[in-house]
């Protein structure tokens, strides 16, 4: 049997009810035995608990040790995703019992084999997202690695801060990620992985979380290298700011004063999600000022107060092209209003730097402007600052033939002559079988994906590395349909107008 790489969820469901699943591979963990499912060249262990369910009295508490079980635990089904609103990445979820992870490994691997380990943190603004729309099948098979994809609390459940919650208020999401990494340290050897050779990687909000882990003293020794995809190392709110937001949120739900936390615990997940979606000051990153993040992530990186692990950082060439299509059709007057609203006093200069005649649609112009400002130029700035303290490499994903984004929730309008470019999340199809994309990949794209997987797994791993250093040579690895090439970083920097966006 072979996993269907165009949609693992359906394949797992079919496999789980088959006789093969009933006699699948078994691994003994520190909490008990699990039985996974066998594919053609990989094995999957799905919905494995790494912490106790954070429900009831454990809502807004640090993750606790998972309770050991007797007998064999079924690990052939994906777990429910953490509570989150409807989004392009999936349907609404109200589940708080969600601290589970999925593990993938090549078939035939035994305990103690010391394969490289890849831990992936999903995107979604830390508001939505789920491990269930990714899988590690190709990464495990092509990269000959153990792949771990954990869930973690999101939105208010992962980021709410109130004074009563103590010194790590608002960091429950980060605490869950640390708990998953500690689980990996204790258990990945049973899957044939090397606990001393772990890469933590994340995309979008997961990239910001990865930077936070690089900056967190609590993460020291839990991973050997980090990969930051379409994100940067920027500072979130202070604890005082986060607590002010938390108190405003609680008041909105009628939970004011010293008993606010207890009052909020009586609210349903639906009530919590609805109120958080209306909180304009809520940020999608863990606050700093406690033991997990003593200072802001950006400040820690600038001061070199980080876990000095090698970092690969990069972005997609056309990050936000398709994500302005909700404005279609955009008139010239509408475009000027968007410019003024998005860029205010800099609108005229932005319009000069991004001529409308260079793009097929005005929506693409806005996408290019916002993508450069929000994702690409901050990533290059983070790379430059990180390179003062540790080894850094940089990539640009540039395959503009990539299959377009496919919303799993609300539809996204498509203009005539639609071309998504190399958009935000598009590289995930090549690495983790991202399901919010139309797919399948062409044979040429699959070959590019194989090269990318080997580069991702090979990063900082001796002869399998292949990455140019950014710090001294200032080189960027461009990954496109024409293969893998290296371009001088000044060309990439100038192409995205970073002299303008990164000006102090």
Secondary structure, DSSP 8 states (H G I E B T S, - for coil): ----TT-HHHHHHHHHTSHHHHT--EEEETTEEEE-EE-SSEEEEEEEE-S----GGGTTS--------SSEEE-BS-----SB--BTTB--B------EEEEEEETT--TT--EEEEEEE--STTTS--GGG---HHHHHHHT-EEEEE----HHHHH---GGG-TTTT-HHHHHHHHHHHHHHHHGGGGTEEEEEEEEEEETHHHHHHHHHHH-GGGTTS-SEEEEES-------BHHHHHHHHHHHHHHTT--STTHHHHHHTS-HHHHHHHHTT-TT--SS--BSSSS-SS-HHHHHHHT-S---EEEEEEETTTTGGGGGGG-S--HHHHHHHHHHHHGGGHHHHHHHS-GGGSSSHHHHHHHHHHIIIIIHHHHHHHHHHTTTS-EEEEEE--TT---B--SSS-----TT----S-TTTTHHHHH--SSB-----HHHHHHHHHHHHHHHHTTSGGG-----STTT-EEEEEETTEEEEEEHHHHHHHTTHHHHT--
